[in-house]
Amino acid sequence: MTNLGIKHLVNYSRFPDNEVKILLAVLYLPLGIILLLLRCTLTLVLLILGQILPDSPPIQSFLNNLALLCFGIIVSVENSKKKENVEVFVANSLSMFDHVAISKAIGKLLPINKTPFQSIPGLGTTDLGSVNSTEAFKTKLEKTTKEKKAPVLICPEESATNGKALLKFNSKYFSFFQKVQPLCITIKRPLLDISISTLGSTYINDILYYMFSPFTNYTVKFLPSMEKKSLSEDEFADIVRQNIASELKIEATGFSSSDVSEWTKRQMAEARRRNIERANAQYRLPNPELVRMASLVKEVLPYVPLSAIYNDLSVTRSVDTTITNILEGRVRFIPEQTTSTPQTSSVSNQQPSTSTSYGNVASTSNSTPSPAQMNMGASTFGKNATERTRSFQERKEQLIAAARRLYIEKHNLDIPL
Amino acid sequence: MAGSALRRLMAEYKQLTLNPPEGIIAGPKNEENFFEWEALIIGPEGTCFEGGVFPAKLTFPPDYPLSPPKMQFTCDMFHPNIYSDGRVCISILHAPGDDPMGYESSAERWSPVQSVEKILLSVVSMLAEPNDESGANVDAAKMWRENREEFSRIAENLVRKTLGIPQLLG
């Protein structure tokens, strides 16, 4: 019956894919920012007033109007005369401010679906706990309706869509009421067509766009009230739903609110994974040749991290040049930990006195050699083969001479040095 | 990739020239063949090889550092882990999986993160603490276990020989 998938119930981008509209949005930007700042200030006032003013009907309605101003919401009612004196209104769900707009259309109202503003007077809804713990919910509901003497608003879809279709209703709500009046809301943002909400967007993000947009127009339309009579709660919920759907000329889909949140979570995870892959791809995929060259460099210099090798290779395009650059210290990197545990420890423990004396052999040759002076380090590394080989030969001879002298002195041998 | 082997060897040569471990020298005998090195190792203090200067030859494969070099002492040696022809038998000179003697279990193996310096330091350790389970030189292993005095005397004479000092008489 339905060709719509969950993916059709969510918007993906804030701005429409339309060059004229985008140009318009750019031109509107300065004005939008001024509006945003003004409305932010006003929201602060709203939050403060909400905390200090007493909770009475006229003040509720004042705060409600202030909230509409803060978020640039205009409410128009198509057929206010059709409003009946019922205890329960049922509406479709499009945004986090549905109940604020409907309060304006109806007057006194007790919205009972959870919203992010649970505790803020003027925006807040009545917290009755989860409808799924039926008994507790029912007791609280009866108590609050008696206290407040106001009709109840339920949004049984339990999560907002972009308005292209209706989600399944949670029929638990319909077990408490005999007679309900359905109403349809539609939201329009003329001119810029900025989406109310996008996939994975946060409440704060959505609210900022409310404040930025010139205004957001909510239209409320009352439908004839309906009675449960002998219907089961499931059947009643479904009839109400079909009624709203046909009035809005949209499909009533088989997806529930939890289907949507499940799907959204999956999409977000997918998107994150794709982002990571794309970031990696930028770095890895461009050139298999680079990968091959990097692995050659890594084989020779295993302690150099691949990222540093890639960076240099992408400039030099030559294995040998990169190895030279690394060996000569032109590439900055933090050496990678290798898993091997060098056997040097046992050796250096036996000869702990080596730490500082890296002296040139020539300077020590006329004093008594000690094991600590067996260090044959050269002060320079020759620039050509002849120099290096000569230094190597000299150091070998010095080492043997020093070892011989040390041995003779240690054993008090009567042999010329 | 002899080119990368050369560069790596040059880097190690430079490191060993400027900052060698105590009592160790190593470098190519003749730079016309960079794959053949000579090393001098001083026998570690407090062992029967103390004070000797033992020359050895290191032969590097063209795919160094992927494969390990070979090491062979060029002086007379008498040690449980050194063959009578001077070849050194320690785990760091074998790649993992390549286990001709079947005695190397958890010991450290060759990999490109090892280096000439680490090999030479391992050899110094080996001189200090022979592994008598290795059968490179069975006679030496047996004597090390059963007649330490005689072993020490032989070692002492080897030390003297490397220093050009007359032998002790048995």
Interface residues (C-beta under 8 A of the other chain):
Chain A: L296 V297 E299 V300 L301 P302 Y303 V319 D320 I323 T324 L327 T338 T339 S340 T341 P342 Q343 T344 S346 V347 S348 Q350 Q351 T354 Y358 P371 A372 M374 N375 M376 G377 A378 S379 T380 F381 A385 R388 T389 S391 F392 R395 K396 L399 I400 A403 R404 L406 Y407 I408 K410 L413 I415
Chain B: M1 G3 S4 A5 R7 R8 M10 A11 Y13 K14 T17 L18 N19 P20 P21 E22 G23 I24 I25 G27 P28 N30 E31 E32 E38 L40 I42 P44 E45 G46 G51 G52 V53 P65 L66 I92 E108 S111 P112 V113 Q114 K118 L121 S122 V124 S125 A128 E129 V159 R160 T162 L163 G164 I165 P166
